[in-house]
Amino acid sequence: MLDLHGIDNVVLEARSRDYVEHRQRAGLIEQATVNFLAELGVDERLRREGLVHGGIELRFDGRGHRIAMDELTGGRTVTIYAQTEIVKDLIAARLQRGGPLLFDTEALALGDIDGERPRVRACGSEGEFDLECELIAACDGFHGIGRPGMPPALLRSAGHSYPYAWLGILAEAPPSCDELIYCHSDRGFALHSMRSPEVSRLYLQVAPDARIEDWSDQRIWEELHLRLAQDGWSLTEGPVLEKGITPMRSFVAWPMRHGRLFLAGDAAHIVPPTGAKGLNLAAWDVHILGEAILASFEQGNDSLLDAYSDTCLCRVWRAQDFSYWMTTMLHAEPEDPGGYSRRLQLARLAYVCSSESAARSLAENYVGIERI
Ligand SMILES: Cc1cc2nc3c(=O)[nH]c(=O)nc-3n(C[C@H](O)[C@H](O)[C@H](O)COP(=O)(O)OP(=O)(O)OC[C@H]3O[C@@H](n4cnc5c(N)ncnc54)[C@H](O)[C@@H]3O)c2cc1C
């Protein structure tokens, strides 16, 4: 975004190009993110290869119920396109324009974020160096140095840990469904998703301390068959290309700005992946930040920079609520005396599938509320 407007900027990335282009993560893109990528001119492959979905299936008690998101939201849809592919497209566009994109270069410390010329101390292939700039966008994820670089007395945070994790596999198998299946079962949650017409992405709820060594490919497929079972439907298996376990966590830190330091994406907030909001929120933050930087640099108007944190946090908390709601509706609670939580979940699911206004609320949040 800054490149397109001729504003000098340097991107530091601690890992290698190969690593970031192959790190499996999100895969569901909201319309607003698609539009943003189009605005940046990096949507050509996404338009060609992305799979546009107008609905999802909620499966519980062994039966599927379609939520027609497009009909419920005036024609809005989501697109299945892997985060790895977005990263590849953004890197290719950046290298083509020639702006500095330094891989294997780690930001070590931030300095003078209250002053006019904040600094980043970084270490790359040629040793340590200082970068002096006008502002710093810390898009460095949950474990980066951006958030710890905020004054401790100012930064507040709140969060929630869930008593479960997701085991995800990427399988060389044609998807067994046209749209995503979110499945509630007494054995735990399962999600059937896809990356392309040839590759499926599947998830299982597992214990938070589960070890990937204990989950052979055969055990994973057996469990997926049991949880996703529905009369007349079958799951296609294929070689497992990759598998991993992701913890489930909700977290927000605020304010998202102090002085000349701005936090964006996972650096400031984490959602459990059930609502597919992590990547979309990160894209939203940088879109808002990009517009604010342009207004400041091109028109001398700092009001959008001043409003950045509050503007982002409105959407962040909406996504937090939706992600928590989806997660707690669909995952089996490990401690559930008498099955109270399970029955509440089934009552919620039945309501969402029988009331148009309840379904619309899910659909509107899932495809992404337009402007908050
Ligand atoms: C295993 C996993 C699975 C996920 N699945 C989903 C999903 O299915 N759906 C969904 O919506 N979301 C999912 N997410 C969340 C989603 O991927 C994130 O919300 C999204 O990547 C956030 O983007 P980001 O740019 O803020 O952070 P990141 O993608 O984490 O990018 C931060 C980058 O900063 C780099 N970095 C860190 N520290 C430094 C430093 N000191 N110096 C230089 N560079 C640094 C890192 O190497 C990294 O490349 C998943 C996340 C994980 C970890």
The ligand as a MOL file (V3000), in Angstrom:
LIG
                    3D

  0  0  0     0  0            999 V3000
M  V30 BEGIN CTAB
M  V30 COUNTS 53 58 0 0 0
M  V30 BEGIN ATOM
M  V30 1 C -0.7350 -22.9650 13.3290 0
M  V30 2 C -1.7190 -21.8410 13.0610 0
M  V30 3 C -2.9220 -22.1010 12.3830 0
M  V30 4 C -3.8340 -21.0660 12.1150 0
M  V30 5 N -5.0130 -21.3240 11.4480 0
M  V30 6 C -5.8760 -20.2960 11.1720 0
M  V30 7 C -7.0910 -20.5020 10.4640 0
M  V30 8 O -7.4060 -21.6200 10.0720 0
M  V30 9 N -7.8850 -19.4020 10.1840 0
M  V30 10 C -7.5340 -18.1230 10.5780 0
M  V30 11 O -8.2390 -17.1270 10.2860 0
M  V30 12 N -6.4220 -17.9090 11.2700 0
M  V30 13 C -5.5990 -18.9580 11.5640 0
M  V30 14 N -4.4530 -18.7100 12.2250 0
M  V30 15 C -4.2060 -17.3500 12.5910 0
M  V30 16 C -3.6250 -16.5620 11.4350 0
M  V30 17 O -2.7040 -17.3340 10.7180 0
M  V30 18 C -2.9790 -15.3420 12.0460 0
M  V30 19 O -4.0010 -14.5920 12.6990 0
M  V30 20 C -2.2640 -14.4500 11.0230 0
M  V30 21 O -1.1410 -15.1340 10.5040 0
M  V30 22 C -1.8220 -13.1400 11.6710 0
M  V30 23 O -0.9800 -12.4640 10.8040 0
M  V30 24 P 0.1560 -11.5200 11.3640 0
M  V30 25 O 0.8100 -10.9680 10.1610 0
M  V30 26 O -0.4040 -10.6170 12.3820 0
M  V30 27 O 1.1630 -12.4690 12.1500 0
M  V30 28 P 2.0720 -13.6380 11.6030 0
M  V30 29 O 1.4210 -14.3380 10.4690 0
M  V30 30 O 2.4690 -14.4340 12.7960 0
M  V30 31 O 3.3290 -12.8970 10.9930 0
M  V30 32 C 4.2890 -12.2850 11.8080 0
M  V30 33 C 5.6160 -12.3650 11.1060 0
M  V30 34 O 6.5640 -11.6170 11.8510 0
M  V30 35 C 7.7680 -12.3600 11.8810 0
M  V30 36 N 8.5030 -11.9260 13.1010 0
M  V30 37 C 8.2330 -12.2200 14.3880 0
M  V30 38 N 9.0950 -11.6290 15.2070 0
M  V30 39 C 9.9510 -10.9380 14.4290 0
M  V30 40 C 11.0870 -10.1210 14.6940 0
M  V30 41 N 11.5010 -9.8930 15.9490 0
M  V30 42 N 11.7360 -9.5660 13.6520 0
M  V30 43 C 11.3070 -9.7630 12.3650 0
M  V30 44 N 10.2410 -10.5360 12.0570 0
M  V30 45 C 9.5650 -11.1110 13.0800 0
M  V30 46 C 7.3580 -13.8090 11.9150 0
M  V30 47 O 8.3840 -14.6580 11.4300 0
M  V30 48 C 6.1480 -13.7920 10.9950 0
M  V30 49 O 6.4600 -14.0690 9.6610 0
M  V30 50 C -3.5350 -19.7500 12.5270 0
M  V30 51 C -2.3330 -19.4990 13.2090 0
M  V30 52 C -1.4240 -20.5210 13.4860 0
M  V30 53 C -0.1400 -20.2150 14.2450 0
M  V30 END ATOM
M  V30 BEGIN BOND
M  V30 1 1 1 2
M  V30 2 1 2 3
M  V30 3 2 2 52
M  V30 4 2 3 4
M  V30 5 1 4 5
M  V30 6 1 4 50
M  V30 7 2 5 6
M  V30 8 1 6 7
M  V30 9 1 6 13
M  V30 10 2 7 8
M  V30 11 1 7 9
M  V30 12 1 9 10
M  V30 13 2 10 11
M  V30 14 1 10 12
M  V30 15 2 12 13
M  V30 16 1 13 14
M  V30 17 1 14 15
M  V30 18 1 14 50
M  V30 19 1 15 16
M  V30 20 1 16 17
M  V30 21 1 16 18
M  V30 22 1 18 19
M  V30 23 1 18 20
M  V30 24 1 20 21
M  V30 25 1 20 22
M  V30 26 1 22 23
M  V30 27 1 23 24
M  V30 28 2 24 25
M  V30 29 1 24 26
M  V30 30 1 24 27
M  V30 31 1 27 28
M  V30 32 2 28 29
M  V30 33 1 28 30
M  V30 34 1 28 31
M  V30 35 1 31 32
M  V30 36 1 32 33
M  V30 37 1 33 34
M  V30 38 1 33 48
M  V30 39 1 34 35
M  V30 40 1 35 36
M  V30 41 1 35 46
M  V30 42 1 36 37
M  V30 43 1 36 45
M  V30 44 2 37 38
M  V30 45 1 38 39
M  V30 46 1 39 40
M  V30 47 2 39 45
M  V30 48 1 40 41
M  V30 49 2 40 42
M  V30 50 1 42 43
M  V30 51 2 43 44
M  V30 52 1 44 45
M  V30 53 1 46 47
M  V30 54 1 46 48
M  V30 55 1 48 49
M  V30 56 2 50 51
M  V30 57 1 51 52
M  V30 58 1 52 53
M  V30 END BOND
M  V30 END CTAB
M  END
